């Protein structure tokens, strides 16, 4: 069951990446909408990762 869920997530991620690629080359309007959602999700994940790393930051890392 977990393999099926992970496969589904992988399909969504690859589809989102394909839409970003296609939209950058002037694809249809729906690909641009999916690309915006994909890039926003990536920024959210990157931001969450950034806050995890900064919680263990020392003062000398400025």
MOPAC internal coordinates of N, CA, C and O (Angstrom, degrees):
PM7 1SCF
backbone

  N    0.0000 0     0.00 0     0.00 0    0    0    0
  C    1.4496 1     0.00 0     0.00 0    1    0    0
  C    1.5332 1   111.08 1     0.00 0    2    1    0
  O    1.2310 1   120.44 1   138.60 1    3    2    1
  N    1.3419 1   116.76 1   -41.40 1    3    2    1
  C    1.4621 1   119.91 1  -179.79 1    5    3    2
  C    1.5235 1   110.69 1   -66.26 1    6    5    3
  O    1.2310 1   120.66 1   145.66 1    7    6    5
  N    1.3294 1   116.34 1   -34.34 1    7    6    5
  C    1.4679 1   120.37 1   178.51 1    9    7    6
  C    1.5233 1   109.71 1   -64.10 1   10    9    7
  O    1.2310 1   120.21 1   140.57 1   11   10    9
  N    1.3206 1   117.20 1   -39.43 1   11   10    9
  C    1.4648 1   121.05 1   178.41 1   13   11   10
  C    1.5333 1   110.94 1   -64.33 1   14   13   11
  O    1.2310 1   120.37 1   137.87 1   15   14   13
  N    1.3314 1   116.90 1   -42.13 1   15   14   13
  C    1.4643 1   120.82 1   178.83 1   17   15   14
  C    1.5278 1   111.02 1   -64.83 1   18   17   15
  O    1.2310 1   120.36 1   135.66 1   19   18   17
  N    1.3243 1   116.91 1   -44.34 1   19   18   17
  C    1.4640 1   120.04 1   179.30 1   21   19   18
  C    1.5260 1   111.48 1   -66.03 1   22   21   19
  O    1.2310 1   120.17 1   144.26 1   23   22   21
  N    1.3267 1   117.28 1   -35.74 1   23   22   21
  C    1.4568 1   120.78 1   176.64 1   25   23   22
  C    1.5278 1   110.62 1   -64.57 1   26   25   23
  O    1.2310 1   120.62 1   139.56 1   27   26   25
  N    1.3257 1   116.42 1   -40.44 1   27   26   25
  C    1.4626 1   120.44 1   177.53 1   29   27   26
  C    1.5187 1   111.91 1   -63.39 1   30   29   27
  O    1.2310 1   120.17 1   137.62 1   31   30   29
  N    1.3273 1   117.27 1   -42.38 1   31   30   29
  C    1.4611 1   121.09 1   177.73 1   33   31   30
  C    1.5240 1   110.38 1   -63.47 1   34   33   31
  O    1.2310 1   120.73 1   138.17 1   35   34   33
  N    1.3269 1   116.20 1   -41.83 1   35   34   33
  C    1.4641 1   120.26 1   178.74 1   37   35   34
  C    1.5258 1   111.47 1   -62.22 1   38   37   35
  O    1.2310 1   120.17 1   139.89 1   39   38   37
  N    1.3116 1   117.29 1   -40.11 1   39   38   37
  C    1.4695 1   121.13 1   178.23 1   41   39   38
  C    1.5278 1   110.40 1   -63.25 1   42   41   39
  O    1.2310 1   120.10 1   137.39 1   43   42   41
  N    1.3432 1   117.42 1   -42.61 1   43   42   41
  C    1.4588 1   120.49 1   178.07 1   45   43   42
  C    1.5286 1   111.75 1   -64.12 1   46   45   43
  O    1.2310 1   120.15 1   138.67 1   47   46   45
  N    1.3172 1   117.32 1   -41.33 1   47   46   45
  C    1.4625 1   121.00 1   179.97 1   49   47   46
  C    1.5234 1   110.52 1   -64.99 1   50   49   47
  O    1.2310 1   120.44 1   133.26 1   51   50   49
  N    1.3104 1   116.77 1   -46.74 1   51   50   49
  C    1.4697 1   119.87 1   179.62 1   53   51   50
  C    1.5281 1   111.39 1   -65.00 1   54   53   51
  O    1.2310 1   120.34 1   141.53 1   55   54   53
  N    1.3183 1   116.95 1   -38.47 1   55   54   53
  C    1.4621 1   120.25 1   176.11 1   57   55   54
  C    1.5177 1   112.15 1   -63.46 1   58   57   55
  O    1.2310 1   120.55 1   139.27 1   59   58   57
  N    1.3281 1   116.56 1   -40.73 1   59   58   57
  C    1.4655 1   120.43 1   177.57 1   61   59   58
  C    1.5104 1   111.54 1   -64.30 1   62   61   59
  O    1.2310 1   120.62 1   138.09 1   63   62   61
  N    1.3322 1   116.42 1   -41.91 1   63   62   61
  C    1.4694 1   119.87 1   177.99 1   65   63   62
  C    1.5200 1   111.11 1   -64.02 1   66   65   63
  O    1.2310 1   120.56 1   140.30 1   67   66   65
  N    1.3076 1   116.54 1   -39.70 1   67   66   65
  C    1.4619 1   120.32 1   177.81 1   69   67   66
  C    1.5255 1   110.98 1   -63.95 1   70   69   67
  O    1.2310 1   120.22 1   141.82 1   71   70   69
  N    1.3215 1   117.19 1   -38.18 1   71   70   69
  C    1.4637 1   120.15 1   178.42 1   73   71   70
  C    1.5215 1   111.55 1   -68.67 1   74   73   71
  O    1.2310 1   119.92 1   142.83 1   75   74   73
  N    1.3244 1   117.76 1   -37.17 1   75   74   73
  C    1.4659 1   120.18 1   175.94 1   77   75   74
  C    1.5198 1   109.52 1   -62.28 1   78   77   75
  O    1.2310 1   120.71 1   134.63 1   79   78   77
  N    1.3107 1   116.25 1   -45.37 1   79   78   77
  C    1.4686 1   121.01 1   179.20 1   81   79   78
  C    1.5220 1   111.33 1   -62.07 1   82   81   79
  O    1.2310 1   120.49 1   134.68 1   83   82   81
  N    1.3283 1   116.66 1   -45.32 1   83   82   81
  C    1.4645 1   121.38 1  -177.75 1   85   83   82
  C    1.5300 1   110.53 1   -68.28 1   86   85   83
  O    1.2310 1   120.16 1   138.72 1   87   86   85
  N    1.3242 1   117.30 1   -41.28 1   87   86   85
  C    1.4647 1   120.86 1  -179.48 1   89   87   86
  C    1.5258 1   111.08 1   -65.49 1   90   89   87
  O    1.2310 1   120.29 1   146.13 1   91   90   89
  N    1.3284 1   117.05 1   -33.87 1   91   90   89
  C    1.4620 1   120.10 1   178.54 1   93   91   90
  C    1.5281 1   111.18 1   -66.62 1   94   93   91
  O    1.2310 1   120.58 1   158.18 1   95   94   93
  N    1.3065 1   116.49 1   -21.82 1   95   94   93
  C    1.4634 1   121.34 1   179.14 1   97   95   94
  C    1.5230 1   112.61 1  -101.67 1   98   97   95
  O    1.2310 1   120.60 1  -162.55 1   99   98   97
  N    1.3460 1   116.45 1    17.45 1   99   98   97
  C    1.4592 1   120.81 1   173.93 1  101   99   98
  C    1.5094 1   114.30 1    85.57 1  102  101   99
  O    1.2310 1   119.99 1  -143.53 1  103  102  101
  N    1.3004 1   117.63 1    36.47 1  103  102  101
  C    1.4601 1   121.48 1   179.78 1  105  103  102
  C    1.5172 1   111.97 1   -70.05 1  106  105  103
  O    1.2310 1   120.78 1     1.75 1  107  106  105
  N    1.3299 1   116.11 1  -178.25 1  107  106  105
  C    1.4663 1   120.10 1   179.28 1  109  107  106
  C    1.5287 1   112.50 1   -64.95 1  110  109  107
  O    1.2310 1   121.22 1   -11.79 1  111  110  109
  N    1.3054 1   115.28 1   168.21 1  111  110  109
  C    1.4611 1   121.26 1  -174.36 1  113  111  110
  C    1.5266 1   112.23 1   -60.90 1  114  113  111
  O    1.2310 1   119.91 1   142.72 1  115  114  113
  N    1.3348 1   117.78 1   -37.28 1  115  114  113
  C    1.4646 1   119.35 1  -177.80 1  117  115  114
  C    1.5262 1   111.58 1   -66.20 1  118  117  115
  O    1.2310 1   120.29 1   150.04 1  119  118  117
  N    1.3423 1   117.05 1   -29.96 1  119  118  117
  C    1.4655 1   118.12 1   178.11 1  121  119  118
  C    1.5221 1   110.33 1   -70.28 1  122  121  119
  O    1.2310 1   120.66 1   146.55 1  123  122  121
  N    1.3283 1   116.34 1   -33.45 1  123  122  121
  C    1.4586 1   119.18 1   177.35 1  125  123  122
  C    1.5126 1   111.09 1   -66.44 1  126  125  123
  O    1.2310 1   120.34 1   142.65 1  127  126  125
  N    1.3388 1   116.95 1   -37.35 1  127  126  125
  C    1.4681 1   120.72 1   177.86 1  129  127  126
  C    1.5236 1   110.95 1   -65.91 1  130  129  127
  O    1.2310 1   120.38 1   135.89 1  131  130  129
  N    1.3194 1   116.88 1   -44.11 1  131  130  129
  C    1.4675 1   120.40 1   178.29 1  133  131  130
  C    1.5223 1   110.37 1   -65.86 1  134  133  131
  O    1.2310 1   120.14 1   143.55 1  135  134  133
  N    1.3317 1   117.34 1   -36.45 1  135  134  133
  C    1.4621 1   121.22 1   178.96 1  137  135  134
  C    1.5251 1   110.59 1   -64.45 1  138  137  135
  O    1.2310 1   120.00 1   139.18 1  139  138  137
  N    1.3143 1   117.61 1   -40.82 1  139  138  137
  C    1.4661 1   120.68 1   178.93 1  141  139  138
  C    1.5245 1   110.12 1   -63.20 1  142  141  139
  O    1.2310 1   120.36 1   136.58 1  143  142  141
  N    1.3301 1   116.92 1   -43.42 1  143  142  141
  C    1.4636 1   120.53 1   178.96 1  145  143  142
  C    1.5266 1   110.41 1   -64.18 1  146  145  143
  O    1.2310 1   120.46 1   138.00 1  147  146  145
  N    1.3278 1   116.73 1   -42.00 1  147  146  145
  C    1.4634 1   121.18 1  -179.78 1  149  147  146
  C    1.5305 1   111.13 1   -63.54 1  150  149  147
  O    1.2310 1   120.38 1   134.64 1  151  150  149
  N    1.3232 1   116.88 1   -45.36 1  151  150  149
  C    1.4627 1   120.20 1  -179.88 1  153  151  150
  C    1.5266 1   111.52 1   -66.70 1  154  153  151
  O    1.2310 1   120.24 1   143.65 1  155  154  153
  N    1.3398 1   117.14 1   -36.35 1  155  154  153
  C    1.4621 1   120.22 1   177.66 1  157  155  154
  C    1.5293 1   110.42 1   -66.06 1  158  157  155
  O    1.2310 1   120.29 1   138.95 1  159  158  157
  N    1.3229 1   117.06 1   -41.05 1  159  158  157
  C    1.4662 1   120.40 1   177.80 1  161  159  158
  C    1.5266 1   110.17 1   -63.73 1  162  161  159
  O    1.2310 1   120.36 1   141.09 1  163  162  161
  N    1.3132 1   116.91 1   -38.91 1  163  162  161
  C    1.4635 1   120.42 1   177.33 1  165  163  162
  C    1.5129 1   112.10 1   -63.35 1  166  165  163
  O    1.2310 1   120.32 1   140.16 1  167  166  165
  N    1.3171 1   116.99 1   -39.84 1  167  166  165
  C    1.4638 1   120.50 1   177.74 1  169  167  166
  C    1.5254 1   111.17 1   -66.17 1  170  169  167
  O    1.2310 1   120.31 1   142.33 1  171  170  169
  N    1.3329 1   117.00 1   -37.67 1  171  170  169
  C    1.4586 1   119.69 1   177.66 1  173  171  170
  C    1.5213 1   111.11 1   -64.61 1  174  173  171
  O    1.2310 1   120.70 1   137.39 1  175  174  173
  N    1.3214 1   116.26 1   -42.61 1  175  174  173
  C    1.4654 1   120.00 1   178.97 1  177  175  174
  C    1.5202 1   110.45 1   -65.88 1  178  177  175
  O    1.2310 1   120.67 1   138.23 1  179  178  177
  N    1.3347 1   116.33 1   -41.77 1  179  178  177
  C    1.4624 1   119.48 1   179.21 1  181  179  178
  C    1.5249 1   110.96 1   -65.33 1  182  181  179
  O    1.2310 1   120.20 1   140.93 1  183  182  181
  N    1.3232 1   117.23 1   -39.07 1  183  182  181
  C    1.4553 1   120.76 1   178.33 1  185  183  182
  C    1.5103 1   112.04 1   -65.70 1  186  185  183
  O    1.2310 1   120.11 1   141.18 1  187  186  185
  N    1.3171 1   117.39 1   -38.82 1  187  186  185
  C    1.4677 1   120.80 1   177.78 1  189  187  186
  C    1.5209 1   109.70 1   -66.12 1  190  189  187
  O    1.2310 1   120.24 1   141.46 1  191  190  189
  N    1.3086 1   117.15 1   -38.54 1  191  190  189
  C    1.4615 1   121.34 1   178.76 1  193  191  190
  C    1.5254 1   110.11 1   -67.02 1  194  193  191
  O    1.2310 1   120.29 1   142.29 1  195  194  193
  N    1.3106 1   117.04 1   -37.71 1  195  194  193
  C    1.4602 1   121.59 1  -179.66 1  197  195  194
  C    1.5227 1   111.15 1   -65.76 1  198  197  195
  O    1.2310 1   119.93 1   139.44 1  199  198  197
  N    1.3315 1   117.74 1   -40.56 1  199  198  197
  C    1.4604 1   119.91 1  -179.86 1  201  199  198
  C    1.5211 1   110.79 1   -69.78 1  202  201  199
  O    1.2310 1   119.77 1   148.66 1  203  202  201
  N    1.3325 1   118.05 1   -31.34 1  203  202  201
  C    1.4613 1   120.28 1   176.28 1  205  203  202
  C    1.5222 1   110.58 1   -64.98 1  206  205  203
  O    1.2310 1   120.34 1   139.15 1  207  206  205
  N    1.3160 1   116.96 1   -40.85 1  207  206  205
  C    1.4609 1   120.34 1  -178.57 1  209  207  206
  C    1.5136 1   111.91 1   -72.07 1  210  209  207
  O    1.2310 1   119.96 1   145.53 1  211  210  209
  N    1.3208 1   117.68 1   -34.47 1  211  210  209
  C    1.4553 1   119.87 1  -176.83 1  213  211  210
  C    1.5166 1   112.60 1   -76.22 1  214  213  211
  O    1.2310 1   119.64 1   163.61 1  215  214  213
  N    1.3305 1   118.29 1   -16.39 1  215  214  213
  C    1.4625 1   119.32 1  -179.35 1  217  215  214
  C    1.5289 1   111.59 1   -69.40 1  218  217  215
  O    1.2310 1   120.15 1   154.27 1  219  218  217
  N    1.3446 1   117.32 1   -25.73 1  219  218  217
  C    1.4453 1   119.82 1   178.11 1  221  219  218
  C    1.5105 1   113.25 1  -101.72 1  222  221  219
  O    1.2310 1   120.50 1  -162.73 1  223  222  221
  N    1.3134 1   116.64 1    17.27 1  223  222  221
  C    1.4582 1   121.90 1  -175.77 1  225  223  222
  C    1.5275 1   111.92 1   -76.46 1  226  225  223
  O    1.2310 1   120.41 1   -39.72 1  227  226  225
  N    1.3101 1   116.83 1   140.28 1  227  226  225
  C    1.4610 1   121.10 1   176.95 1  229  227  226
  C    1.5289 1   109.27 1   -94.58 1  230  229  227
  O    1.2310 1   120.62 1    -9.22 1  231  230  229
  N    1.3148 1   116.41 1   170.78 1  231  230  229
  C    1.4735 1   121.07 1  -178.84 1  233  231  230
  C    1.5258 1   113.07 1   -68.53 1  234  233  231
  O    1.2310 1   119.77 1   156.40 1  235  234  233
  N    1.2993 1   118.05 1   -23.60 1  235  234  233
  C    1.4588 1   120.89 1  -176.13 1  237  235  234
  C    1.5243 1   112.75 1   -81.33 1  238  237  235
  O    1.2310 1   119.59 1   179.04 1  239  238  237
  N    1.3521 1   118.38 1    -0.96 1  239  238  237
  C    1.4540 1   121.70 1  -177.84 1  241  239  238
  C    1.5207 1   113.53 1   -87.42 1  242  241  239
  O    1.2310 1   118.95 1  -173.34 1  243  242  241
  N    1.3066 1   119.61 1     6.66 1  243  242  241
  C    1.4684 1   121.77 1  -177.95 1  245  243  242
  C    1.4540 1   108.68 1   -66.24 1  246  245  243
  O    1.2310 1   120.10 1   180.00 1  247  246  245

